[in-house]
Amino acid sequence: MARLEVPRPATFVSLTGFMGVGKSRIGRELSRALLLHFVDLDRYIERHTGISIPDIFRHLGEEAFRRMEKEAVKALLAKDFLVLSLGGGTFLDPENRHALLSRGPVVALWARPETILERATRKPGERPLLQVENPLERIRSLLEVRTPIYREAHIHVSTDGRRVEEVVEEIVAKLWAYAKAGRP
């Protein structure tokens, strides 16, 4: 049986950015647009450990979570035909970052701190890093540290005040430009 080749700009795309920028929602729609599988890294870890991310942080600590995250990234890098939505801190790890940048296009999604706070606090208790007295200030300080690292991504797109479809269209167009430029 002949294999049907679907024209697409990439067969492996990672989405990075701070929590609340829309990686999961946009990743799901991007995977549909590109006819690829979708994996949310945090949900993948939860399925493979049987423990929620907040509970991993609460009972095992962030260091244990980062080890699990690194193992999950390694396993998923071996897959193809995938849109991978990373956790907000995944790309910060130099080993993860190098492997992801080498594997295929990495798209960084961006939003203002106020937008992030509004989105990230819709479900109380879901965001362990925001369980502080002033979450907006926490977001700003974390973004200050993370922005130079997120800037290493191949493609950058803002999600502020935009419909998901609009963001996905921009990402697809930028992925085609990236592919036409002959990048891996």
N, C-alpha and C positions, 0 to 999 in steps of 0.2 A: 504494500500500500504506500503510495507517495505521501510524503510529509508536506503539509501545507505550511508555507512560510508566510508569516504575517509581518508586513512592514512596520517596524517600530524603531525608534531611535536608540534604544538600549534594552537589554534583557535583564539587567540588574541595576536598580536605582535605590539609593539610600536617602532618607529624609532626616535631617538633623535640625536642631534649633532648641530654644528654651521651651520648658513646659508651657502648655497653653497656646502655642503658636499655630496649632492645627495639624500636627504631623499625622496623627491617626486618621482623622476625618479626611484630610486631603490625600493621604496615602491610599486609603480605601478607594477613593474616586479616581486617583491617578492609575491605580492598578487596573481598574475597569477600562479606562481610556486606552491603556497600552496592552490590554489583554494579558496581564501578568498576575501571578498570585500575590496576595498581600499578607504580610506578617508584621504585627505590632510586637516589637521586641519585649516589652513589659508583659504583654499577654502570653507570649511564648514562654517566658520564664515562669510565670504563674502556673501555666499548664504543666510544665515539666517538673516543677517543684511541689505543686499542690498547695502553695502558700501565696497569699496576696502580697503585692509589693509593700504596702504599708506594714504588714505583719513581718515581712523579712527585715525591713528597717528597724522596726520596734523590737523584735526578739533576737535577731541575728546581727544587726548592725549594718551600716553602709558598706563597710569593707567586704563583708560576706556577699552582699548584693553585687558589688562591683566584680567580684570573682565569678559569680554566676553569670553576670552580664557578658564578661569576656569570653567565657566558654560558649555561651549562646551565639555571640557574634561569630566566633570561629566556625561553629557548626553551620550557621546560615550562609556564610561566605562561600561555602562549597555548593550552594544551590544556584539554580539559574531560573530565569523567568520569574523574577521576584521584585516587588517593591517592599523595602524594609523600612519601617518607621522606627527610628531609634529613640531611646529614652533621652531626656535632656542632658544627661551627663555622659552618655556613652562615647560621644565623639571627643570628649576631653581627654580620654586615656590615649597617650601617644601610640601605643601598639594598635588599639582599635582604629584610631584615626588613619594611621599609615595603611593598614590593611583595607579599610573601606575606600580610601582615596585611590588605592591601586586597583581595586576590584571593578569600579565603575563610577559613573557620575554620582556625586553627593550633592544634594540640593539642601541649602540652608533656608529655612523659613523664618521670617522675622515679624515681630509685632511690638507695639509700644508697651512699656511696663504696665500702664493702666489697663490695656486690653488683656495682657497676660493675667493680671490679678483677677479681673472680672471672669475670664474663662476658667482659670485654674481653681477658683474657689466655688464653682457651681456645685460641686459635691464635697461638702466638708469632710475632712479627715483623709481624703484621697492623696494629698500632696504633702508627704512628710517634711520636705524642706521648707514648707511655708507655715509650719506649726510654730510660729513665733509671734511676738507682740506686734511687730510692724511688718506685715508681709510685703507691702509695696517697697519698703526700704530694702528688705531682703532680696527681692527681685532685682532692684537696681544694682545692688552690690554684687550679686552673682552675675548679672549681665555684664558688668564692667570687666570682670575677670574672664568671662566666657566669650565675649564678642570677638577678640582677636583670634580665638581658636575656631569659632564658627565661620569666620571670614576665610578660612582655608578651604572651605567647600568650593566645588566647581561652579555652582549656580546659586544665585540668591534671588528670593522672591518674598515680597511683603504680603501678609495676609490681613493687615489692618483694614477693616471696613469693606472687605471684598467678599463676594459670593464664592463658594467653593469652586463652582464651575469656571469662574473667571481665573482663579488661581491655577487650577489644573490646566487650562488652556495656555496660560503663560509658561508653566513648567514644560509642557509638551513642546511648545515652540522653542524654548531655550535648549531642551534636550536634543531636538533636531539640529539646531545650530551647533551645539557641542559635538554631535556625531559628525556633522559635515566638516567640522574643523579637524577631523581625524583624530580626536582624542579617544583613548581606550574606554 
